[in-house]
Amino acid sequence: MDDTLTRLREIRQPPLLLYIFLLVLTPVAFVLAFPFGLDILPDTVLEGLYLLLAVVIAVPVRRLEIGVLENAWLIFLLGRYIDFLDELFVEPEPIVEPYLSGFFMIVSFSLLMFGTVMLLGERRERLETLEARNEELDLKNKAIEEAPIGITIADMTRDDEPLMMVNEGFSRTTGYDAEETVGRNCRFLQGEDTSEQKVARMREAIDAGDSVQVTLRNYRKDGDLFWNEITLAPLERDGTIPNYVGFQQDKTDEVEYEHQLQEQRDNLRLLGQMVRHDIRNDLQVVRGQFGLLQEHVTEEGKARLQTAEERTKDAIELTTMARELTEVMLNDDPGRKPIALVDSLDSQIDEVQSAFDTATIDRNRPIPDVSVMADEMLDSVFRNILKNAIQHNTADVPEVTVSATAEKDCVRVRIADNGPGIPDSQKDDIFAEGEMGSESTGTGIGTYLVETLVTRYGGDVWIEDNDPDGAVFVVELPIAE
Ligand SMILES: Cc1cc2nc3c(=O)[nH]c(=O)nc-3n(C[C@H](O)[C@H](O)[C@H](O)COP(=O)(O)O)c2cc1C
């Protein structure tokens, strides 16, 4: 870029000096030659020559495209023309000379001086602007060269739209340097298993003059596959698109991680199906068989059978929880929607109450008539907490009280029990993944599921001490507007 500036300086200086030289020389020559001219040439020829010279000089003056200089020279030309006509027609007694001609000379020379000063000022300004632009271009060039991604520019006016520029980042990613790349269409990075669909998307976008982004299989110089995230954008000029700029980012790690995640999801889905169908069905058959066996065993055997049946029931419940957990894990971005709080709470109070008829579940105060931002899994939150409150309750009659209060933009549901309570040291851990209560049948999964869901809804859940005994699970949920 420095070279360009020097070249510009060199180009601009000689013409300027030349014009100044001519401008000064012409009047000097005029004055010097006049007395001799009278002896050598007739005045008219001399004036004619001056006029001719002035016309010749007018051509480069015009090229400068500086109005004031051009006008000054025109006035000077006019003066010369009048002198010439005067000499030609009024000789030997010139009448206009020297007054009118002198006037034109003074005006034109004043304007010429003014124009020259302007020209010099403008030249200095232009140099300063060029230097500033040069610095800015240097900075931009540096940014392009040192960018941590590939940057390429294609010439869309030539056959097959070859690349005309690639940066260091492109060479680092692909292994091809600029000499090997410039002049070729960038499709040379593609291979047999590059998605034709994605290539077609780029083609269509380019044909339509649009931007496009695709991530596809490309190959480095050493033949290694890499996932290239290509962003193409048109560079417009005067209503046409002579160039496209491309940004190449190596996304191999991200894409491979995505594939790994997808594989894990598929495996999880498979496992979920197995738990939901095969294991659950088998457990239900086992439970049914225990029921039928009751009549065929001794009293002692009956007690054992009952324990076995209860454990099977717990295991069946666990499969429900496992199913719900799988659903939550597989669904990254559940669409939240307003759910009537009272409906969800009532349905779960009824369900749990019918499963545990020895316990009592009370609604303390009326539940506020609000909707919360959640999804269908909200039932699972309340079901798990209600069951926990009963299953881990050592009181003769487990008592659970449900209440709720609405705040400004959230509602707090409190589920209190008269059980043994939860020591402070365990209050937070209880929501951790895989944390199981001592006599738990899947408490860990249940509370983990509760916390996962509530957090997804943008709410919070925590445990407080009940008075005089027991624990209170507090669920805070955002109210739907
Ligand atoms: C500036 C620019 C950069 C490009 N960079 C890549 C690239 O890194 N990898 C690639 O596979 N295609 C790239 N392409 C796309 C191909 O050059 C070509 O446009 C695409 O394969 C569709 O055209 P085709 O159907 O004629 O092959 C780029 C295109 C442009 C204009």
The ligand as a Tripos MOL2 file, in Angstrom:
@<TRIPOS>MOLECULE
LIG
   31    33     1     0     0
SMALL
NO_CHARGES

@<TRIPOS>ATOM
      1 C1        -16.4630  -16.8340   -1.9160 C.3       1 LIG1
      2 C2        -16.8470  -18.2680   -1.9920 C.ar      1 LIG1
      3 C3        -16.2710  -19.1840   -1.1220 C.ar      1 LIG1
      4 C4        -16.6280  -20.5320   -1.1640 C.ar      1 LIG1
      5 N1        -16.0540  -21.4150   -0.2980 N.ar      1 LIG1
      6 C5        -16.3720  -22.7300   -0.3630 C.ar      1 LIG1
      7 C6        -15.7540  -23.6690    0.5130 C.ar      1 LIG1
      8 O1        -14.9430  -23.3200    1.3690 O.2       1 LIG1
      9 N2        -16.1060  -24.9640    0.4120 N.ar      1 LIG1
     10 C7        -17.0470  -25.4150   -0.5050 C.ar      1 LIG1
     11 O2        -17.3290  -26.6070   -0.5280 O.2       1 LIG1
     12 N3        -17.6410  -24.5350   -1.3470 N.ar      1 LIG1
     13 C8        -17.3350  -23.2160   -1.2950 C.ar      1 LIG1
     14 N4        -17.9410  -22.3220   -2.1370 N.ar      1 LIG1
     15 C9        -19.0090  -22.7980   -3.0320 C.3       1 LIG1
     16 C10       -18.4910  -23.3110   -4.3650 C.3       1 LIG1
     17 O3        -17.5050  -22.4820   -4.8680 O.3       1 LIG1
     18 C11       -19.6700  -23.3530   -5.3660 C.3       1 LIG1
     19 O4        -20.2350  -22.1010   -5.4460 O.3       1 LIG1
     20 C12       -20.7050  -24.3770   -4.9260 C.3       1 LIG1
     21 O5        -20.1170  -25.6540   -5.0090 O.3       1 LIG1
     22 C13       -21.9570  -24.3500   -5.8080 C.3       1 LIG1
     23 O6        -21.6540  -24.3010   -7.1470 O.3       1 LIG1
     24 P1        -21.5670  -25.5970   -8.1110 P.3       1 LIG1
     25 O7        -22.9130  -26.2420   -8.0580 O.co2     1 LIG1
     26 O8        -21.2270  -25.0080   -9.4260 O.co2     1 LIG1
     27 O9        -20.4750  -26.4850   -7.5890 O.co2     1 LIG1
     28 C14       -17.5970  -20.9780   -2.1090 C.ar      1 LIG1
     29 C15       -18.1740  -20.0640   -2.9830 C.ar      1 LIG1
     30 C16       -17.8070  -18.7220   -2.9310 C.ar      1 LIG1
     31 C17       -18.4520  -17.7560   -3.8660 C.3       1 LIG1
@<TRIPOS>BOND
     1     1     2 1
     2     2     3 ar
     3     2    30 ar
     4     3     4 ar
     5     4     5 ar
     6     4    28 ar
     7     5     6 ar
     8     6     7 ar
     9     6    13 1
    10     7     8 2
    11     7     9 ar
    12     9    10 ar
    13    10    11 2
    14    10    12 ar
    15    12    13 ar
    16    13    14 ar
    17    14    15 1
    18    14    28 ar
    19    15    16 1
    20    16    17 1
    21    16    18 1
    22    18    19 1
    23    18    20 1
    24    20    21 1
    25    20    22 1
    26    22    23 1
    27    23    24 1
    28    24    25 2
    29    24    26 1
    30    24    27 1
    31    28    29 ar
    32    29    30 ar
    33    30    31 1
@<TRIPOS>SUBSTRUCTURE
     1 LIG1         1 GROUP 0 **** ****
